[in-house]
Amino acid sequence: LSFLLSSATRNNCLKAIKPKMQKRKDPIKKTKSPWERDYQLAETRDVFAEYLEMVIQYGFVTIFVAAFPLAPLLALVNNLLEMRLDSFKFVAQLRRPIGFKSKDIGIWSDILAAVGKIAVVCNAYIIAFSSDFLPMMLFAMDFREKNA
């Protein structure tokens, strides 16, 4: 929980503050034409870090939702804030990326499916061993056998 909150907060703060610090270092002159100003922007990086951040958050939320049911709400708030920060970053601070054709998100789809399966098993264990459900069911079954 603390890792999820601290890393998400830290990443969002860095995404909001870092461009302002770079703008102070490298001011783009207003006298240049728009395409010259756009060329001075930073190059678009690979989206691996963006995917990795979302997969880690998805893993934490789905695997430990039984232990901390408020995690999906916090993840939603974080994703809404991150969406705004990323859209500003792609529109105002980075060069336009060169597009290429892709069938799907690749190996990330398999990773998300595996994390989903692990989450089902992990949540079942958390619910079974941290609540009174399992002992009550065993007692009820034993009580039925003795009375039958």
Secondary structure as UniProt FT lines:
FT   HELIX           2..25
FT   TURN            30..31
FT   HELIX           34..39
FT   HELIX           48..63
FT   TURN            64..67
FT   TURN            69..70
FT   HELIX           71..88
FT   HELIX           89..93
FT   HELIX           107..130
FT   HELIX           133..147
//
